[in-house]
Amino acid sequence: MIRYLTDANLLKRVENLVTKEREILKELLDHLEEVHRRRLYADLGYSSLYMYLVKHLKYSEGAAVRRVSALKLITKVPAAKKLIQTGELSLTVATQAQVSLCGN
């Protein structure tokens, strides 16, 4: 149980979980990039990757926008993927950068 972890163990586990979360985000973006490339969302009846994320995967509208924007940024600036994985670039900042660099 989490309640019985020592302070040091709890903090270490949180750090490990954040690392895993970032790795999973990178892997998710890789997969979404391929779903987009193949237009698999259209096969499921969705007009866009955004709609697939919101309607099928149940992401909030904001979370879907951040993921789609991150994918657009990664397409233009491939190095951004690594920055997202390391936590140096959040999805929110990636969205802002994508709008600034690439437009809507």
Residue pairs with C-beta under 8 A, 6 or more apart in sequence:
2 10
5 13
18 87
22 84
22 85
22 86
22 87
23 85
25 84
25 85
25 91
26 81
26 84
26 85
28 67
29 67
29 70
29 71
29 74
29 81
29 84
32 49
32 53
32 67
32 71
33 71
33 74
33 75
35 41
35 49
35 52
36 49
36 71
40 52
41 48
41 49
41 51
41 52
41 56
44 52
44 56
46 52
46 55
46 56
49 68
49 71
50 64
50 65
50 68
53 59
53 63
53 64
53 67
53 68
54 60
54 61
54 64
59 67
65 95
66 91
66 92
66 94
66 95
67 91
69 91
69 94
69 95
69 98
69 99
70 80
70 84
70 91
70 94
70 95
70 98
72 98
72 102
73 80
73 94
73 95
73 97
73 98
73 101
73 102
74 80
74 81
74 84
76 98
76 101
76 102
77 97
77 101
80 89
80 94
80 97
83 89
84 90
84 91
84 94
89 97
